């Protein structure tokens, strides 16, 4: 009886660990404090990371020209300016 209980607890533990590993999302864990002005030209898009789900910090995730990504504090002035720059660039691209 004790052996069956032990096996049952091991199975339950393995299942819990499996489910917890699958719940992680692609989240920013820390911010980049600065981005060189020359890098601003390479920013192509951004997305907003919210505190819901498995993400612990709010962030702006910038996608760069060569596929790199950077996370910024949404309150940072440089991040706000870069978001506006990307928005303007995208509007120009849509218009023609």
C-alpha positions in Angstrom: 0.0 0.0 0.0 2.8 2.4 0.9 4.5 1.6 -2.4 1.4 2.5 -4.4 1.0 5.8 -2.5 4.7 6.6 -3.2 4.3 5.9 -7.0 1.1 8.0 -7.0 2.9 11.0 -5.4 5.8 10.7 -7.9 3.4 10.7 -10.8 1.5 13.7 -9.5 4.7 15.6 -8.9 5.9 14.9 -12.4 2.6 16.1 -13.9 2.7 19.3 -11.9 6.2 20.0 -13.0 5.3 19.4 -16.6 2.3 21.7 -16.5 4.3 24.5 -14.8 7.0 24.4 -17.4 4.5 24.7 -20.2 2.9 27.8 -18.8 6.0 30.1 -19.3 5.5 32.7 -22.0 8.0 34.7 -24.1 8.4 37.5 -21.5 10.9 40.2 -20.7 12.7 39.7 -17.5 14.6 43.0 -17.4 14.9 46.3 -19.3 17.5 47.8 -21.5 18.3 51.1 -19.9 19.5 52.9 -23.1 19.6 52.3 -26.8 22.2 54.1 -28.9 20.6 56.6 -31.3 22.1 54.7 -34.3 20.0 51.7 -33.2 16.8 53.7 -33.3 16.9 53.5 -37.1 17.0 49.7 -37.0 13.8 49.4 -34.9 11.0 48.0 -37.1 8.1 47.2 -34.7 7.1 46.9 -31.1 4.6 45.1 -28.9 3.4 45.9 -25.4 3.9 43.3 -22.7 1.3 43.5 -19.9 1.4 42.0 -16.4 -1.1 39.3 -17.1 -0.2 35.7 -17.6 3.3 34.6 -16.7 4.9 38.0 -17.4 6.1 39.8 -14.2 6.9 43.3 -15.6 5.3 45.6 -18.0 7.5 46.3 -21.0 7.7 47.5 -24.6 9.4 44.8 -26.7 11.1 46.3 -29.7 11.9 44.2 -32.8 15.0 45.2 -34.7 15.9 44.9 -38.3 18.0 41.7 -38.0 15.5 39.9 -35.7 17.0 41.0 -32.3 14.6 42.1 -29.6 15.0 44.6 -26.8 12.8 45.2 -23.8 12.3 48.7 -22.4 10.5 50.3 -19.5 7.2 51.7 -20.9 7.8 54.8 -18.7 11.2 55.6 -20.2 11.3 58.7 -22.4 13.5 57.1 -25.0 11.1 54.2 -25.4 8.1 56.5 -25.8 10.0 58.5 -28.5 11.0 55.3 -30.3 7.4 54.1 -30.3 6.2 57.4 -31.9 9.0 57.1 -34.5 8.0 53.6 -35.4 4.3 54.7 -35.6 5.2 57.5 -37.9 7.3 55.3 -40.1 4.5 52.7 -40.4 2.0 55.4 -41.3 4.2 56.6 -44.1 4.7 53.0 -45.4 1.0 52.4 -45.5 0.2 55.7 -47.4 2.7 54.9 -50.1 
